[in-house]
Amino acid sequence: MTVIVQSALPPEMQGAPRLPGTGPADAHDWLRVDEAYGAQMQRRLELLKTRKDEVLWLDPSAQQAACEVLDQALGLLPGLGFDVNGDVVRCPDGRDVVVRRDAPLHTLGQLVQEDICLMRKEGEAHVLVGAVLCFPASWRLAEKAGKPLIDIHVPVEEYDSQLAKRVQRLFDGVRVGQPLWRFNKLWYEDAELFQPRGVGIRRIVPEEQAAPFTRSERQCLVRMPVSDVVVFSIHTYVIKN
């Protein structure tokens, strides 16, 4: 088990969980660097090397959209402490990452703490067409790849048809340059960030008061201006209770 904990949640996430309420985010505030950057990135690099097939997937038809997401992210990195020099990025932990547009999600996975999921409108629903998902909270990318929102949330009991419609309207309504954000709170027995579980496998959820760790995800919805793909970014915090 890899233990990586942060000292506290950001102030805006210390209130009651938003389920599924959202609020507006600043246009550039869908990527963050915090005190756990170095440790989280080492865990991400390890997973991308040893379990790549489990944490990285891209529908070939979404290649250009993924490149657009990479380019949008590269434009934000200098403001977060990165040095972008052509196709080489110096990260806050001192690593150099070569930008590969033939592998845009893999490149993003080496640069940012966030997991990145690409959701594309197909028919009446948004479908998962690509992701770098190193820190899943009890789900498996292979089981959700290529599926619409309502199938992605199986077997979440609260995610009924009415909630599914609300979430779909949320994805439909997000505007370019006007990201939305929400967060959740989950209670875990351990601090491991890589927590994949199949649909039929239920984890034992400890009582909030007795849980050793709180895991919270800051989730943003960001619409890309060219491809119209919606990015679902996930920044994971683990706090020792």
C-alpha positions in Angstrom: 0.0 0.0 0.0 1.2 3.5 -0.9 0.4 6.0 1.8 0.1 9.6 0.6 -1.9 12.0 2.7 -2.5 15.7 2.6 -2.7 18.0 5.7 -6.2 19.3 4.9 -8.8 19.8 2.3 -9.0 23.2 0.5 -11.2 25.6 2.3 -14.0 25.4 -0.2 -14.2 21.7 0.2 -14.5 21.6 4.0 -18.3 22.1 4.1 -21.0 19.6 3.4 -20.6 17.4 0.3 -22.3 18.6 -2.9 -24.4 15.7 -4.2 -24.9 16.4 -7.1 -24.8 20.2 -6.7 -22.3 22.2 -8.5 -20.8 25.7 -8.6 -19.0 27.8 -11.1 -15.2 27.6 -11.3 -12.7 30.1 -12.6 -12.0 29.4 -16.3 -8.4 28.2 -15.5 -9.1 26.4 -12.2 -9.6 22.8 -13.3 -5.9 21.9 -12.7 -4.2 22.3 -9.3 -0.8 21.6 -7.7 -0.7 20.9 -4.0 1.6 19.7 -1.3 1.2 16.0 -2.4 2.2 16.7 -6.0 5.6 14.9 -5.9 4.3 11.9 -4.0 1.2 11.5 -6.1 3.1 11.9 -9.3 5.5 9.1 -8.3 2.5 6.9 -7.7 1.0 7.9 -11.1 4.3 7.1 -12.9 4.5 3.8 -11.2 1.0 2.9 -12.3 1.5 4.1 -15.9 4.5 1.9 -16.1 3.3 -1.3 -14.4 -0.5 -1.2 -14.9 -0.9 0.9 -18.0 -3.7 -1.2 -19.5 -5.7 -0.6 -16.4 -5.3 3.2 -16.0 -5.1 4.5 -19.6 -7.5 4.1 -22.5 -8.4 6.2 -25.6 -10.9 5.6 -28.3 -8.9 6.2 -31.6 -11.7 8.5 -32.8 -11.0 10.8 -29.8 -7.3 11.3 -30.6 -7.7 14.9 -31.7 -10.0 15.8 -28.8 -7.3 14.4 -26.4 -4.7 16.5 -28.1 -6.9 19.6 -27.6 -7.1 18.8 -23.9 -3.4 18.4 -23.7 -2.8 21.8 -25.4 -5.3 23.5 -23.2 -3.6 22.0 -20.1 -0.1 23.1 -21.4 -1.4 26.7 -21.6 -2.3 26.6 -17.9 0.9 24.9 -16.5 3.2 27.9 -16.4 0.8 29.5 -13.9 1.1 26.4 -11.7 4.8 26.3 -11.4 5.8 24.4 -14.5 8.3 25.5 -17.1 7.1 24.8 -20.6 9.8 25.1 -23.2 8.6 23.8 -26.6 7.9 20.1 -26.2 9.7 19.7 -22.9 8.0 20.5 -19.6 9.9 20.9 -16.3 7.6 19.9 -13.5 7.4 21.3 -10.0 9.2 18.2 -8.7 12.1 18.7 -11.1 11.2 16.1 -13.7 11.3 16.8 -17.4 8.4 15.4 -19.4 8.5 15.2 -23.2 5.2 16.2 -24.8 4.0 13.5 -27.1 0.9 14.4 -29.1 0.7 10.8 -30.4 0.1 9.9 -26.7 -1.8 12.9 -25.2 -3.4 11.2 -22.2 -0.2 9.4 -21.3 1.6 12.8 -21.4 -1.1 14.4 -19.2 -0.8 11.5 -16.8 2.9 12.3 -16.3 2.2 16.0 -15.8 -0.8 16.7 -13.6 -2.3 15.2 -10.4 -5.8 15.1 -11.9 -7.3 12.1 -13.5 -8.8 13.1 -16.8 -11.9 11.6 -18.4 -13.1 12.6 -21.8 -16.9 12.6 -22.3 -18.3 13.1 -25.9 -21.9 13.6 -26.7 -23.2 10.7 -28.8 -26.9 10.8 -29.5 -28.7 11.8 -26.3 -25.9 10.9 -23.8 -22.3 11.7 -23.1 -20.0 8.7 -23.5 -16.6 8.0 -22.0 -14.2 8.0 -25.0 -10.9 8.2 -23.1 -9.3 8.5 -19.7 -6.1 8.5 -17.7 -7.4 7.1 -14.4 -4.7 6.3 -12.0 -6.7 7.0 -8.8 -10.1 5.3 -9.2 -12.4 5.4 -6.2 -13.8 1.9 -6.4 -14.4 1.5 -10.2 -12.5 0.0 -13.1 -11.8 1.9 -16.3 -12.1 -1.2 -18.5 -15.7 -1.7 -17.3 -16.7 1.9 -18.1 -14.8 2.6 -21.3 -17.1 3.5 -24.2 -20.2 3.6 -22.0 -22.7 6.5 -21.4 -23.1 8.3 -18.1 -25.9 6.1 -16.7 -23.9 2.9 -17.3 -20.8 4.5 -15.8 -22.6 5.0 -12.5 -23.8 1.4 -12.2 -24.2 0.1 -9.4 -24.6 3.4 -7.5 -28.0 3.0 -5.9 -28.7 6.8 -5.7 -28.1 7.2 -9.5 -31.7 6.5 -10.7 -33.3 7.7 -13.9 -34.2 11.1 -12.5 -30.7 11.8 -11.2 -29.3 10.6 -14.5 -31.4 13.2 -16.4 -30.1 15.9 -14.0 -26.5 14.9 -14.6 -27.0 14.7 -18.3 -28.5 18.2 -18.3 -25.4 19.3 -16.4 -23.1 18.0 -19.0 -25.2 19.5 -21.8 -25.2 22.9 -20.0 -21.5 23.4 -19.3 -20.1 26.3 -21.4 -16.7 27.0 -22.9 -14.7 29.1 -20.5 -17.2 28.5 -17.7 -16.2 25.2 -15.9 -18.3 23.8 -13.1 -17.1 22.0 -10.0 -18.3 19.8 -7.3 -16.8 17.5 -4.6 -17.6 14.4 -2.7 -16.4 12.8 0.5 -15.7 9.1 0.9 -14.5 7.1 3.9 -11.8 4.5 3.5 -9.9 2.1 5.7 -6.6 2.9 4.0 -4.9 5.7 2.1 -4.1 3.9 -1.2 -5.0 6.1 -4.2 -5.3 3.2 -6.6 -8.6 1.6 -5.6 -10.1 -0.3 -8.5 -13.1 -2.5 -7.9 -15.3 -4.3 -10.3 -19.1 -3.7 -10.6 -19.9 -6.8 -8.6 -17.4 -6.1 -5.8 -18.6 -3.9 -2.9 -16.1 -2.4 -0.6 -16.7 -2.3 3.2 -17.5 1.3 4.0 -16.4 2.3 7.5 -18.5 4.6 9.7 -17.5 8.3 9.2 -16.6 8.7 12.8 -14.4 5.6 12.8 -12.8 5.8 9.4 -9.0 6.2 9.4 -9.1 8.3 6.2 -11.3 10.7 4.3 -11.0 10.6 0.6 -12.4 13.6 -1.3 -12.4 14.4 -5.0 -12.6 17.9 -6.5 -14.3 17.2 -9.8 -14.5 19.8 -12.7 -16.5 19.8 -15.9 -14.7 21.7 -18.7 -15.9 22.0 -22.3 -13.3 22.1 -25.0 -13.8 24.9 -27.5 -13.1 22.9 -30.7 -14.0 19.3 -30.2 -16.9 20.1 -27.8 -15.7 17.2 -25.6 -16.4 17.7 -21.9 -13.4 17.0 -19.7 -14.2 15.5 -16.3 -11.1 16.2 -14.1 -10.6 14.6 -10.7 -8.2 15.9 -8.1 -8.0 13.4 -5.2 -7.2 14.4 -1.6 -6.6 11.9 1.2 -6.8 13.2 4.7 -5.9 11.2 7.9 -8.7 11.5 10.4 
